[in-house]
Amino acid sequence: MSARPATSPPEPAHSPAVTRRVLRLLEAQHPGAFTALTFRNAYELLAATILSAQCTDARVNQVTPSLFACYPTPAALAEAAPSDLEPQIQPTGFFRAKSRSLVGMARALVEHHGGEVPANLDALVQLPGVGRKTANVVLGHALGVPGLPVDRHVLRVSNRLGIARSADPVVVERQLGAALPKSRWTLASDTLILHGRRICKPRPLCDRYRARAQCLYAADSARASSVSRTARSDRQTGSPKTR
């Protein structure tokens, strides 16, 4: 039996031109969007981003100053045992797994990259605890390399707006990246994340969207609300059902 051909994901509802226009509107609504993680160099951002999994950025920022005071470089962290880190990073959750990832990441940097964080996505994702999202965060914010991190906020907001159409972060990254110049990738991600945190929450505040006219979710919600109002009005006035 021959293998079934892989199906391509559906294309975004909006064209690249509309996607760029939507992002400009959101950038105006959320000026100065940037990662909320505090860092001084690529190593610190890499470690902080690993710690941010299933944890708030604010909580990570409370933990990292003492962590980096003890382990200011990858070489220093590479000498630690995971159990040494656990008490310091416990507030971030999943501290045992994160401790192993941090020490493994530092040892890999020392052994394979001379203690420097590589400015290359393929090399970054080979490090323990580093996935594509984390790699893109570090590339775009600390290394000056275009990166488009896709987290749960970017997934939710981009699909609701119609500028992406997939539940797969890699597909969404590709769709957004194809619609935007590389110079705007990181800002676009930061903007969508802020929009997801402030406005387009799981229960969104649609009346506060600057890009509401282009938002598929808002349009669908408005149509559903209109249908519901009409149905209620028919019941209240006793209008006969159409056959």
N, C-alpha and C positions, 0 to 999 in steps of 0.2 A: 504494500500500500504506500503510495507516494505521500510525502509530508504535505500538510496543508500550508499554503503560502501565508507568511506573516502579514497581518493587516496593519496598515499605517494608521496612526491615531488621527482623529478628525482634526481639521484645520480650525484655528481660532475663528470666532464669529466676526471679529473686526479685522480690517486690513492693517498692515503695518503703519500706514499713515494715521489711521484712527488711534492705534495703540500709542503712537508717539504723542498725539494730541491729548489723550487721556492721561498719560504720565506727566505731561507738562501741567495739566490742571491739578493733579494731585501733588506735584512738587510745589506748586504755588500755595496749596493748602497746608503743606507740611514742610516749610522751608528749613533748611539746615539739617535734613535727615542724615543720620550717621549711626554707626553702631553705638549702643549704649554701654558696651564693655570698655572698661578703663585699661589702657595699655600704653607702654612706652616704646615697644619694638615688636617685631614679628613673633619672636619667641613668646613674649607675654600674651599677645593676642591669641596665639595658637593654644597655649595652655588654658587661657580663660574661656575660649570657645569650646574646648573639650569639656570643661567644667560646667558650661551653660546648658548641656543636654538635660532636659527635664528639670530645669531650674531657672529662676528669674535672673536677669542680668544684674539687678540690684543686689541679690544675694551673693552672686559671684564676686561683685566688686567689693563686698565686705570681707571676702576670704582672701583674695589675691594679694593685697599688700603684704601681709605676714608671710604668705607662701613665697613671694618673690624676694622678700628680705632674706629668707633662709636659702633659697635656691635661685640666685639672680641670673644664672646662665644655664643652658642645656647641660654643660659639663658638670655643673654642681648638682643638678637634678638627677643626672645619670648615675651619680654615686649613691643616691638614696635607695632605700628599700621601700617598696610600696606601703608597708606598714608604718613607715615614718611619716608619710603624708596623711594617712587616714584621719588622725585627730583634727588636722588643720582644715581639711576639705569636707568633713562630715556634714556641715550644714547644706552643702549643695546636693545631697542625696546620691545614692548609688556610689558611695565614696570608695568602696573596695575596688569596683571595676574601674572607676576613674583614676584611682591611684596607680593601678597597673598600666593603664593607658598613658598616663603622664610620664611615668618612669620609662616605659617602653619607647615612647615618642622621643624622649631626651636621649636615650641610649642609641636609637637609630640615627638621630641627628649627628651625634658624636662619631659614630662608627662609619656612617655613609656620606655625611655632608660636611665634615669638618666643624661640626657644632653650629652650623648656620642653617636657617630655615630656607629651603629651596624655593625659588620663585617659579615653580612649575607644578601644575595641577597633578600630573601623573606621578611625580615624585612625592608630592604631599599625601596623596591618598594611599600610598604604600606605608605611611607611618602608622603605628598602632593608635587606635582611637580616632583616626582622622578619616572622615567621609567626604564626599564631594561638597556638601554644604559648608563644612568647616574649612576645607581647602579654599573655597571661593571667598569666604569671609576674610581669610588671611591675605589672599592675593589682592583683593580689591581694596582693603583698608590699610594694610601695612607694607605691601610690597610694590604698589603701583602697577599691578598687572590686572587687566580687566577680569572681573569675576562677578558672577550673578548668583548669589546664594538663594536657594529656594527652600524656605521653611514652611511651616503650616500656614502662616499668615499669607505668604506670597501665593501658595496654592489656592487658598480660599478666595482671596481678593481677585486674583487674576482670572480665575474661572467664573466668578460672579460677574465681573466686568465684561467678560467675553474676549479678553486680550490673550487668553490661553484656553486650551480645552483638553485637559488630561488630569488624572489623579497621580500621575507619575512625575516626581520632581525633575527627573532628567529630561523628560519630554517638555515640561513647562519651561525649564531653563533654555532648551533649544528654541522653543517657539518665541519666547520673549527676546532672546539673544538675536534671533533672525530679524526681528522687527525694529531693533534699536541699534544705534551705533555703539561700538564697544566702549567708547568713552562714557556712555550713560548707563552701562550695565549695573555698576555697584550702587549708584544713586537710585536707580529704578528699584532695586531690591530693598534698599533702606526705606524708600518712600512707601512701597507697598506694605512693608512690615509695620511702619508707623500707622498707616491707614488702617491696617487690620487690627492694631491694638486700640486705636482711638475711636474709629468710626465703624469699619466693616467687621464688627465682632461677630461671633456665632449668631447673636441676635443683633442685626445691624441697625445703625441709626441712619437710615436712608435719607432722611430729610436734611442731613448735614453733608451730603456728598456734593462736591463741586462738579464731579463727573457723572452726576446722576442721569443726565440725558443719554449718556452712552452705556449705562449699566444695564445689562440684561436682567440681572436679579431684581433690580428696582422696578424695571418695566413689567416683569412677570408678577411681582408682588402687587403692583398697581392694578393690573388686569384682574388678578384674583380678588382683590379688594372690591373692585367695581362689580364683578359678578356676584360677590357675596351681598353687596348692598342692594343690587337689583333683586336678588332672590328674597331678601328680607322685606323689601318694599312690596313685592308681589304678594307675599304671605300676609302682610299687614292690611293691604287693600282688597284682599280676596280676589285678585285677578285670576281668571281661570287658566289652567295649564294649557299650553298649546299641545295639540296632538301631532 
